[in-house]
Amino acid sequence: MRVVLLEDVLSDKASEKPLDSIIHKIDDGFHEWDVEDPEVIEESVWFQGSRNFAKELFEKIRQAWGLSPVSRKPPRQASLRHI
């Protein structure tokens, strides 16, 4: 299943545990994470307070897409896919 994490959900504290669960499923290969804007993810309330596993997975996705850790925003039409 392709998963898109919306900005509204990422900013909702009540969504923290469900988001963590989704990230575990992505890491296990059950879902594909479609990231349209990495900056929205990185600046979200959820990501800033997330466990290391989410940050590590997001970094793997950025690297697979060819973004360096200091790189900020790819073109809007591009998306990251968990491989």
ZAMARGU-4260 file (C-alpha; in steps of 0.2 Angstrom, whole numbers, plus 5000, padded with zeros to 4 digits):
<rodrens>
0) 5000/5000/5000 | 5006/5017/4996 | 5006/5029/5011 | 5006/5048/5010 | 5008/5056/5027
5) 4998/5073/5027 | 5004/5088/5035 | 4988/5089/5046 | 4991/5072/5053 | 5010/5075/5056
10) 5006/5090/5066 | 4993/5081/5077 | 5000/5075/5094 | 4986/5062/5094 | 4992/5054/5078
15) 5010/5050/5086 | 5007/5032/5090 | 4997/5028/5074 | 5011/5036/5064 | 5024/5026/5073
20) 5015/5010/5069 | 5014/5015/5050 | 5032/5018/5050 | 5036/5001/5057 | 5025/4993/5043
25) 5035/5004/5030 | 5051/4998/5037 | 5045/4980/5037 | 5041/4982/5018 | 5022/4981/5020
30) 5019/4999/5014 | 5028/5011/5002 | 5031/5029/5009 | 5027/5042/4996 | 5036/5058/5002
35) 5032/5073/4991 | 5040/5086/5002 | 5054/5080/5014 | 5055/5097/5023 | 5037/5095/5028
40) 5041/5078/5036 | 5057/5085/5044 | 5049/5100/5052 | 5033/5091/5058 | 5029/5090/5076
45) 5028/5071/5074 | 5046/5069/5066 | 5054/5081/5079 | 5047/5071/5093 | 5049/5054/5084
50) 5059/5039/5090 | 5076/5036/5081 | 5069/5022/5071 | 5058/5034/5061 | 5072/5046/5058
55) 5084/5032/5053 | 5071/5026/5040 | 5068/5043/5033 | 5087/5045/5031 | 5088/5029/5022
60) 5074/5035/5010 | 5083/5052/5008 | 5100/5042/5004 | 5091/5030/4992 | 5084/5045/4983
65) 5101/5053/4982 | 5098/5067/4994 | 5112/5071/5006 | 5107/5074/5025 | 5110/5093/5023
70) 5100/5094/5006 | 5084/5102/5009 | 5070/5102/4996 | 5069/5092/4980 | 5058/5097/4966
75) 5039/5096/4971 | 5034/5084/4958 | 5047/5071/4964 | 5044/5059/4977 | 5054/5047/4988
80) 5050/5029/4989 | 5055/5017/5002 | 5065/5003/4994
</rodrens>
